Amino acid sequence: MSQTASSPANNGLMLGTIYMVAAQVIFAIVNFVYDVLTNPWDPLNAADKMSSSAAVFWQYLIATIFAVPLILRIGLANLRTGHPVWHEIRALASALGAQVFVFGFASGVPVWQMVGLLLTGPFFVIAGSVLFLGEKLSPTRLGASIVAFIGAFLIVGFGTDAFTWGSLLPVLAAALWSATTVISKYLARDETPESLTLYLLLLIVVNHAIIGIVLGILVTILPAGALPASLSTGLDLGLPTGEGVWWMLFLGLVTAAAQYLLWNAYKFADATYLQPFDDLKLPFNVLLGWIVLSQVPSALFWPGAILIIAASLYVGIMETRRALPGAA
């Protein structure tokens, strides 16, 4: 009897897991295409490389077009909100995170380092939740965060040949995307998941355009050389040339697919349950970068990655136990 009663819940968890794992595979492909389109040292795309700002703008514009069926499925009626400003701030933080992340690829930071450091995101979420949402900083959260950032220190490789200042870009991207998550947690008190998804889908392209315009203004008013060379073109929304066009269309398509998979994953399972599966992005990305791009991780990468993943898993397990009925 109990087995039959729990069956729908178990099926939901299984579906959520499948969608989440599939999303991480797709995100590994997204990061691979970022490298192909923007990294000047990537040999796979013979056409001229794109600026990171142009790549992200066109990626999300094309992805939004491909995501129209999902937008219609959610329904425009879910645009009703009492927090329009917070929706915009959330979309801006998400767009800035994407810009910084892709700028890391354009700066030549290898995939293994980009994605390994992106795993620090949950611990920025913990910090933001404690500071801005009033959540309790438990010994579990504090200890896991310290362990995770020791792991990040190893992956960055301070004092080794693997370190460049660009190595800090994925950490900044993780912090910005974590701000998006913290704002989402705040909005979720009054807003539906459908509303949160819809606003992000519709506002993300607008915010990438705004970032491009601001960048163009900065190039105009700042002295020459004040910005990195890959950003010195200012408002650059030019499309790629040659085979880069097909890479860009493919990037938009797989981005839309990843968003669809994530939306379904969180529809079937709780975020705390799904968090450990999010860490699968690391082996998928490292494997793809190693096989296709010949980007071999440094010796310090592996112990650093183990520390971050172990800390994330530990927090996920403890938070799940605490949420169980009857837990102290």
N, C-alpha and C positions, 0 to 999 in steps of 0.2 A: 504493500500500500504506500509506504513512504517512498519507495523507489519510484513508483509511478508518479507520485506527487512532485518529486524533485526532478523528474525527467525534463520538463520544459526549461527549467533553470539551467540544468546541465547542458542541454542543447544550445541555449543562449550563450553560455560561456564558451562552448566549443566553437560556435560561429564567430564570436568575438575574437577568439584566439586566431582562427584561420584568417579573418580579415586583417588583424593586426600584423601577423607574420607576413602576409602578402604585401601589406603597405610598406613594411621595412625593406622587402626585396625591391619594390618599385622606387623607394627613396634612394636606395643604393644606385639604381640606374640613373635617377635624377642627378645625383652628385657626380657620377661618371660623365654625364653629358655636360654639366657645368665645366668640368675640367677640359673636355674636348673643345668647348666653345670659347673659353676665356683664358686658359693657361697658355702662355706663349711658348712653353716648352713641351706641350702635348703634341705628339706627331700625327695624331689620327685625323685631324681636320686640316687639310692643305689650304683652305681659304683663310682670309684675314681674320684674326681673332676679334671678338667683340669686347667692348667695355663691359664691366660687370653691371653697371646701371642699365645699359641697353638690354643685356641678356635677361635680367630679372624682369624688366618692364614687359618685354615681349613674351616671356615665359608665362607670366600671370594673365596677360591679356588673352593669349591663345587658350590658356587653361580655363579661363572664365567662359570663353565661347564654348569650349567642349563641355563645360559644367552646366550649361543651360538646362539640360534635362533634370539634373539634380536640383537646381534652383527652382524649377517649376514643380518638382516633386515635393520640395519642402513647402512651397507656397508663399507668395508675396504677402499674404495676410499676416505672416509671422514677423513682418517689419514693424509692427506696433511695439513701441518701447517707451519707457520712461527715462532712459539713459542714453540719449543720442551722442552726447559728448564723450562718454566713456567708451562707446562703441568705436568712435573715431580714434580716440587715443590708443585703444587696443589694436586697431588696424594699422595705425602708424608705427607702433612698436613692432608689430609683426613684419611690416614692410622694411623697417630699418634693420631688423635682424637678418632678413633675406639679403639685403644689399651688402651688409657687412660680411655675411657668410660667403657669398659669391665673390666678393672682392678678395677674400682669402684665396680662393682658387686662382683668380686672376693674378695674384701676387706670387703664385708658385708654391703655396703651402700644400704638401702632399695630402691625398685623401685620408690616409690612416691617421694623420695628425688632426685634420679638420674634424673628423667624425669622433675620434677618441675624446677630444676636448669638448665636443658638443654634449657628451654624456654628463658633464657637470651641471646641465640645466636643472634637473630635479632639486639640486641643492640650493640653487638660486631661488627656486620656487619656495623652498622651505624658509629661506631668509625673508623673502617678500611676504610670505603668509604670516610670519611672526611679527614683522615690523608694521605691516599695513592692514592685516586682517585680524590681528589680535589672537592668532593661534599660539598654542603653548610650545615653547622650545624644550622638548623632552631630551633627556640624556641620550636616547637612541638617535634622535635627529641630529643633535650636536656632534656626537661621536662619529656618526656615519659621514657627516659633512666634512669633518676634519680629515678622515681617511680618504674621501673622494678627492679632496683638493691636494693631498699628498700625491695621489695618483696622477692628477692633472699636472703637478709640478714635474713629475718624472716624464710624462709624455711631451710637455713643452721642451724639455731638454736644456734647461738653463746651463750655460757653460759648456755645451757640447756643439759639435758642428751642425746638429739637427735644428738648433735654435736660430730663429730670426724674429724680429719684432712682429712680422706677419703671423707668427705662431700664436700670438695672443688674440688674433681676430676671431677664431671660433669661440673663444671664451666670452668675448664681447657679444657675439651673436647669441650664444646660449643665455646670457643675461637679458638681452632684449626679448628673446622669445619667452623667457621665463616671466618677464613683465606681462606679456600677453596672457600667459596662463594665470597669473595672479589676478589680473583684471577679470578674466573669464570666471574665476572662482567667486569674485565679488558680484559680478553680474548674474551668476547662476542662482543667487538668492531670490531674484525677482524675475529673471528671464528664462525662457525655455531653451533647451539645446538647439532647437530648430532656428530660433531667433539668433543665437550666437553664431551658428554656422552661416546663416544667410548674410548677416551683416559683414562678416569677414570676407566672404566670397565677393560681395558687391563693392566693398570699399578698398580692397587691397590694391587693385590696379590704379585707382584714383590716387592713392597715397604713394605708389611708385612714381607716378607722373609728378606729383608734388616734390618728391625728393629729387627727381631729375631737374626740375626747374630751380630749386634752391641750389643745387650743385652748379648749374649754369651761372647763377648770380654770383656765387662764391668765386668761380673762375674769373669772372669779370672784375671783381673788386679786390681780390687778393693779389699780392705780387707774384710774379712768375716763379715757379718752383715751390710755392707754399703748399700745394697739393701733390700727392703722389702722381707719377707720370701717367698711370693708367686711369686717373680721374681728371687729368688736365684738359680733356676735350670738352668738359662741361656737360651741357645738355645734349647728350649723344643718344638718340633713340633710333639710330640707323639699323636697318635689318642686316643680317649676315649675308654674305655673298657665296656663290657656288654651292658646294655641298653643305655649307653651314645653314642654308635655308631648311634643308631636310632635317638636320640635327635640331634646329629650333622648333620646327613643327612637332617633331618627336618629343622634345622636352615638354612642350605645352600639353601634349596628349597624356604623357605618363604622369605629369603633375596633377592633371584633372583626375586620372585614375587613382592616384594616391589619396587625394582628398575624398573621393567616393568611398574608398576602402576604410579610411579612418572614420568617416562619418558612420558607416555601418558597424565598425568595431565598437565604438562608444555607444551605439544604440543597443547593442546586445550585451555589453559587459561594462562593469564599473572601471573607472580610470585607475584605481589602486590595483585592481587585479591585472590590468593590462600593462602596467608600468614595466615589469620585468621583461616582457616581450619587446618593448621598445628598445631595450639594450641589444637586441639582435641586429640592429642597424650596424653595429661595430663589426662583427665577423663578416657580414655580407659586403660591407664597403671595403674592408681590408682585403678580402679575397678577390673582389673585382679589380681593385687598384693594383694588387700584386700580379694577377694573371694578365690583365689587359694593358695596364699602364707601366708595369715593371717598377712600381713604387714599393720598395721593401721597407717595412717598418724598422725603426731603430731598436737596439737591444733594450732600451729603457721603456719602450712602448708597452711591452707585454706585462711587466709587473705593474705599470701604471694603470693599464686597462683592467687588469684583474682587481686592483684595489677599488676602482670606480664602480665596476659592475657588482662586486661583492657588497659594497656599501649600499648601492641602489637596491639590490635584492633583499638585503637585511632590513632596510627601512620598509620596503614593500610588504615583507612577511610580517613584521611587527605591527605595522599599521592595519593590516588585514585582521590580525588576531585581535587587536584592540577594538575593531569595529564589530566583531562577532557578538551576537546577543549573549548577555551574561558575563561579558568581559569586564574586568575591574577597571 
